Amino acid sequence: MDLEVAGKLALSLGLGLLVGLQREWAAPQVAGIRTFALFSLLGTVLAMLAEPLGAWLVAAGLVSITAMMIAGNVIRLVGRNEVPGLTTQAAALLMYLVGVALARGQTGLGIIVSGVVAVLLHAKQPLHQFVERIGARDIRAIFQLVLIALVILPVLPNRSWGPYAVLNPFEIWLMVVLIVGISLGGYIAYKFFGARAGTVLGGVLGGLISSTATTVSYSRRSRRAPETAGMAAFAIMIASTIVFGRVVFEVSLVAPHILVGVVPPLAVMTVLMGLIAYVLYATRGSDAATIPLDEDPSQLRAAIGFGLLYAAVLLAVAAVREHVGDRGLYVVAAVSGLTDVDAITLSTAQLINRGQLGLDAGWRMILIGALSNLVFKCGAVALLGDRRLLLRVGLGFAVALVAGLLLLALWP
């Protein structure tokens, strides 16, 4: 027996023992550590023998294991008067197929599948608790994301339309899926962890959901309870800081090759706003209230609205660049960034990616949009919040705005 065959058998044995260990510990009634190791080894051996003897051996092995698992379940059902689950049986069949995959040279596939099987088996309680805790609203949000990502997106045409050839239905809706996915992830994380995560993580998750919504929520709360102004100011600042990290993440997904030119000035702003947030944290007081979750971020109306805004920004940028020049683009960035930084970020990254916009003008547009958003949120605090909150947030945002303007003027 050569070393390659021995290596495949050893790996098959090890992966079978790994999954079998979990089953032996959690549910040893039907199959345990030795059984799973034998199943994976059986798959490997039969797949090796299939080359000279025929592929029917692999199919026969699969049928045999299925029959054994059914027989084991029938015995449990008759002897204990209980309905057995299918988890162990499904895992056994998968591990048999992992053994087959290893014999066929699909080592990476076998290792990944075995790891996923082991983790899923061991995560039974957390997964069940997760399902028990989500409500009808959360289920609707998840399946709305499935609808826009797996049903609508694949059928859209992937080619440019309209004036200036910048409107690609597939790319526009892909940006919608990206933003809804980020927001929904933050929403679910905050739903399950935010109430006990404290102010810091609450602000971070608020920034992932929507820094503007976080600002409005905390501003209203400070008007009703002025003593919370310190904590509210910190939460608003940390959520606004996360916006810059979110911008970098979005660019890395859409146009990763431009990160070197975009990240440095945005990193400077992130660090500065983080320092401002730290100062506000040190003086925030003891209130630790949480952010109200007013809206489901995956609503189709909001998704369509973002898609229309994104398309409008693409058209505006292309038109202004064509007829006015790069300087006019900054006005577009300032206006579009008032209520939504994501639209100007993603549209700018796409235009740079296509070679329709320069890198220098691009990062400046993104930064102007982010600074414009700070101005909008400061206005929301002024209209909705307590005066003490406005003083804290206004000073913090003023420092950030001055720093941002200096970057725009002095950055090479």
C-alpha positions in Angstrom: 0.0 0.0 0.0 1.5 3.3 -1.1 1.6 6.5 1.0 -1.1 8.2 -0.9 -3.6 5.5 -0.1 -2.5 5.4 3.5 -3.0 9.1 3.8 -6.5 9.0 2.4 -7.5 6.2 4.8 -5.9 8.0 7.8 -7.7 11.3 6.9 -11.0 9.4 6.4 -10.5 7.7 9.8 -9.7 11.0 11.5 -12.7 12.9 10.1 -15.0 10.0 11.0 -13.7 10.0 14.5 -14.2 13.8 14.8 -17.9 13.7 13.8 -18.4 10.4 15.7 -17.0 12.0 18.9 -19.7 14.6 18.8 -22.4 12.0 18.2 -21.1 9.7 21.0 -21.1 12.6 23.4 -24.5 14.0 22.4 -26.6 11.1 21.0 -25.0 7.7 21.2 -28.3 5.7 20.8 -27.9 4.8 17.1 -24.3 5.6 16.0 -21.2 6.7 18.0 -17.5 7.4 17.5 -16.6 4.0 16.2 -19.6 3.7 13.8 -19.0 7.1 12.2 -15.3 6.2 11.7 -16.3 2.9 10.0 -18.8 4.7 7.8 -16.2 7.2 6.5 -13.7 4.4 6.0 -16.3 2.3 4.2 -16.9 5.1 1.8 -13.2 5.5 1.1 -12.5 1.8 0.6 -15.5 1.3 -1.7 -14.6 4.3 -3.8 -11.1 3.0 -4.2 -12.4 -0.4 -5.2 -15.0 1.2 -7.6 -12.3 2.0 -10.2 -11.5 -1.7 -11.0 -14.8 -3.2 -10.0 -17.5 -0.6 -10.9 -19.3 2.4 -9.5 -22.1 0.2 -8.3 -20.1 -0.5 -5.2 -20.4 3.1 -3.9 -24.2 3.0 -4.6 -24.5 -0.3 -2.8 -22.6 1.0 0.2 -24.9 4.0 0.4 -28.0 1.8 0.3 -26.6 -0.5 2.9 -25.9 2.4 5.4 -29.3 3.8 4.8 -30.9 0.4 5.5 -28.8 0.0 8.7 -29.8 3.5 10.0 -33.5 2.8 9.2 -33.3 -0.5 11.1 -31.7 1.2 14.1 -34.5 3.8 14.1 -37.2 1.1 13.9 -35.7 -0.7 16.9 -35.7 2.5 18.9 -39.2 3.3 17.8 -40.6 -0.1 18.9 -38.5 -0.5 22.0 -38.9 2.9 23.5 -42.1 4.2 21.8 -40.4 7.4 20.6 -40.0 9.0 17.3 -36.3 9.2 16.4 -34.8 12.3 14.7 -33.0 12.3 11.3 -29.9 14.3 12.3 -27.7 11.4 13.1 -28.8 9.5 10.0 -28.1 12.5 7.7 -24.7 13.0 9.3 -23.9 9.3 8.8 -24.8 9.5 5.1 -22.7 12.6 4.7 -19.7 11.1 6.3 -19.9 8.0 4.1 -19.9 10.4 1.1 -17.0 12.3 2.7 -15.1 9.0 2.6 -16.0 8.6 -1.1 -14.8 12.2 -1.8 -11.5 11.6 -0.1 -10.9 8.5 -2.2 -11.6 10.5 -5.4 -9.1 13.1 -4.5 -11.5 15.8 -3.2 -9.6 16.3 0.0 -10.6 20.0 0.5 -14.3 19.2 0.0 -14.2 16.3 2.5 -12.5 18.3 5.2 -14.8 21.3 4.8 -18.0 19.1 4.8 -16.7 17.2 7.9 -16.0 20.4 9.7 -19.4 21.9 8.9 -21.2 18.6 10.0 -19.3 18.6 13.3 -20.1 22.3 14.0 -23.8 21.9 13.0 -24.2 18.8 15.2 -22.6 20.5 18.2 -24.6 23.8 17.7 -28.0 22.2 18.2 -28.9 24.1 21.3 -27.8 27.6 20.2 -29.5 27.1 16.8 -32.8 25.9 18.4 -32.7 28.8 20.8 -32.2 31.2 17.9 -35.2 29.8 16.1 -37.3 30.0 19.3 -36.4 33.6 19.9 -37.0 35.1 16.5 -40.5 36.3 15.8 -42.7 36.6 12.8 -41.2 40.0 11.9 -37.7 38.6 11.9 -38.7 35.7 9.8 -40.3 38.0 7.3 -37.1 40.1 7.2 -34.9 37.1 6.5 -37.1 35.8 3.7 -37.4 39.3 2.2 -33.6 39.2 1.9 -33.9 35.7 0.3 -36.5 37.1 -2.1 -34.3 40.1 -3.3 -31.1 38.0 -3.3 -32.0 34.6 -4.6 -35.2 35.3 -6.6 -35.1 38.8 -8.1 -31.3 39.3 -8.5 -30.5 36.2 -10.8 -33.2 37.2 -13.3 -32.1 40.8 -13.9 -30.1 41.6 -17.0 -26.4 42.1 -16.4 -25.7 44.9 -19.0 -25.7 48.7 -19.0 -28.7 50.7 -20.1 -29.8 54.3 -20.3 -27.9 57.6 -20.7 -24.2 57.5 -20.1 -24.3 53.7 -20.0 -24.1 53.6 -16.2 -27.4 51.8 -15.3 -26.9 48.1 -15.0 -30.0 46.5 -13.4 -28.1 43.5 -12.0 -25.4 45.7 -10.4 -27.9 48.2 -9.0 -29.9 45.4 -7.3 -26.7 43.7 -6.2 -25.9 46.9 -4.2 -29.4 46.7 -2.7 -28.8 43.2 -1.6 -25.4 44.2 -0.1 -26.9 47.0 1.9 -29.9 45.1 3.1 -27.7 42.2 4.1 -25.4 44.4 6.2 -28.3 46.2 7.8 -30.2 42.9 8.5 -27.1 41.4 10.0 -26.7 44.3 12.4 -30.4 44.3 13.1 -30.4 40.6 14.1 -27.2 40.9 16.1 -28.6 43.9 18.0 -31.9 42.1 18.5 -30.2 39.2 20.3 -27.2 40.8 21.9 -27.8 44.6 22.1 -29.9 44.6 25.2 -27.1 43.1 27.3 -24.1 44.2 25.2 -23.7 47.6 26.8 -23.3 51.0 25.3 -20.2 50.3 23.2 -21.5 47.3 21.3 -24.9 48.9 21.1 -23.4 51.9 19.3 -21.4 49.6 17.0 -24.5 47.6 16.0 -26.5 50.8 15.6 -23.9 52.0 13.1 -24.3 48.7 11.2 -28.1 49.0 11.1 -28.3 52.8 10.4 -26.3 55.5 12.1 -29.0 58.0 11.1 -31.7 55.9 12.7 -29.5 55.6 15.8 -29.0 59.3 16.0 -32.7 60.0 15.7 -33.6 57.4 18.3 -31.1 58.6 20.9 -32.0 62.3 20.2 -35.6 61.6 20.9 -34.8 59.7 24.1 -32.5 62.5 25.3 -35.4 65.0 24.9 -37.6 62.7 27.1 -34.8 61.9 29.6 -32.1 64.7 29.5 -29.9 62.8 32.0 -29.1 60.3 29.3 -27.4 63.0 27.1 -23.9 61.7 27.9 -24.6 58.1 26.9 -26.6 59.2 23.9 -23.7 61.4 22.6 -21.3 58.5 22.8 -23.6 56.1 21.1 -24.2 58.5 18.3 -20.5 59.2 17.9 -19.5 55.5 17.9 -22.3 54.7 15.4 -21.0 57.5 13.1 -17.5 56.2 13.5 -18.6 52.8 12.3 -19.9 54.4 9.1 -16.3 54.9 7.9 -15.5 51.3 8.6 -18.6 50.3 6.8 -17.6 52.4 3.8 -14.2 50.7 3.6 -16.0 47.3 3.8 -18.4 48.2 1.0 -15.5 49.4 -1.2 -13.6 46.2 -0.5 -16.5 44.1 -1.8 -17.3 46.2 -4.9 -13.8 47.3 -6.0 -11.0 45.9 -3.8 -8.2 47.1 -6.0 -8.9 50.7 -5.1 -8.6 50.2 -1.4 -5.0 51.4 -1.3 -6.1 54.8 -2.6 -9.3 55.1 -0.6 -8.4 53.7 2.8 -5.7 56.1 4.2 -7.8 59.3 4.4 -10.8 57.4 5.6 -8.6 55.6 8.2 -7.5 59.0 9.5 -11.1 60.0 10.0 -12.0 56.7 11.6 -9.2 57.1 14.2 -10.0 60.7 14.9 -13.7 59.9 15.4 -12.8 56.9 17.6 -10.8 59.3 19.8 -13.7 61.7 20.0 -16.0 58.8 20.9 -13.6 57.7 23.6 -13.7 61.2 25.2 -17.5 61.1 25.1 -17.4 57.6 26.6 -15.3 58.7 29.5 -17.9 61.4 30.4 -21.0 59.6 29.3 -22.5 58.9 32.8 -24.0 55.7 34.0 -27.1 55.3 31.8 -27.0 52.1 29.7 -30.3 52.2 27.8 -30.5 50.5 24.5 -31.4 51.6 21.0 -35.1 51.3 20.1 -35.5 49.1 17.0 -38.1 51.1 15.2 -37.9 49.6 11.7 -37.1 46.3 9.9 -34.1 47.2 7.7 -35.0 44.6 5.1 -38.4 46.2 4.1 -38.8 46.0 0.3 -40.0 49.6 0.1 -36.7 50.8 1.8 -34.7 48.5 -0.5 -36.3 49.8 -3.6 -35.9 53.4 -2.4 -32.1 52.8 -1.9 -31.9 51.2 -5.4 -33.5 54.3 -6.9 -31.2 56.6 -5.0 -28.2 54.6 -6.0 -29.2 54.8 -9.7 -29.9 58.5 -9.4 -26.5 59.1 -8.0 -24.9 57.1 -10.8 -26.7 59.2 -13.4 -26.0 62.5 -11.6 -22.3 61.7 -11.2 -22.0 60.7 -14.9 -23.9 63.7 -16.1 -22.1 66.3 -14.0 -18.7 64.8 -14.9 -19.6 64.9 -18.6 -20.9 68.5 -18.6 -19.4 70.3 -15.6 -16.2 68.5 -14.6 -14.9 66.8 -11.5 -15.6 69.8 -9.2 -19.3 69.6 -9.8 -19.1 66.0 -8.5 -18.5 67.2 -5.0 -21.9 69.0 -4.9 -23.5 65.7 -5.9 -21.7 63.9 -3.2 -22.6 66.5 -0.6 -26.3 66.4 -1.5 -26.6 62.6 -1.8 -24.6 62.0 1.4 -27.0 64.0 3.5 -29.3 61.1 4.2 -27.3 58.1 2.8 -23.6 57.5 2.7 -24.0 54.0 1.2 -25.4 55.3 -2.2 -22.5 57.7 -2.9 -19.9 55.2 -1.7 -21.1 52.3 -3.8 -21.8 54.4 -6.9 -18.4 56.1 -6.7 -16.6 52.7 -6.2 -18.5 51.3 -9.3 -17.5 54.3 -11.5 -13.9 54.1 -10.4 -14.0 50.3 -11.1 -15.2 51.0 -14.6 -12.6 53.6 -15.3 -15.2 56.4 -15.5 -13.9 58.3 -12.5 -10.5 59.1 -11.1 -9.3 57.6 -7.8 -8.5 61.0 -6.3 -11.9 62.5 -7.1 -13.5 59.2 -5.9 -12.2 59.1 -2.4 -12.9 62.8 -2.0 -16.5 62.3 -3.0 -16.9 59.5 -0.5 -15.4 61.7 2.3 -17.6 64.7 1.3 -20.6 62.4 1.4 -19.7 61.2 4.9 -19.1 64.7 6.2 -22.4 65.8 4.7 -24.1 63.0 6.6 -22.5 64.3 9.8 -24.1 67.7 9.1 -27.5 66.1 8.6 -27.2 64.1 11.8 -26.2 67.2 13.7 -29.3 68.9 12.4 -31.4 65.9 13.6 -29.9 66.2 17.1 -30.7 70.0 17.1 -34.3 69.4 16.1 -35.1 66.3 18.2 -32.6 66.2 21.1 -31.8 67.8 24.3 -29.5 70.9 24.4 -26.8 69.0 26.4 -26.8 66.3 23.7 -26.5 68.9 21.0 -23.5 70.5 22.8 -21.7 67.2 23.1 -22.5 65.9 19.6 -22.0 69.3 18.0 -18.5 69.7 19.4 -17.5 66.2 18.4 -18.9 66.6 14.9 -17.3 70.0 14.5 -13.9 68.6 15.2 -14.5 65.8 12.7 -15.8 68.2 10.1 -12.7 70.5 10.4 -10.4 67.5 10.2 -12.2 66.2 7.2 -12.0 69.6 5.4 -8.3 69.8 6.2 -7.8 66.3 4.7 -9.7 67.4 1.5 -7.5 70.5 1.2 -4.1 69.1 2.2 -4.1 65.4 1.3 -1.7 64.9 -1.6 
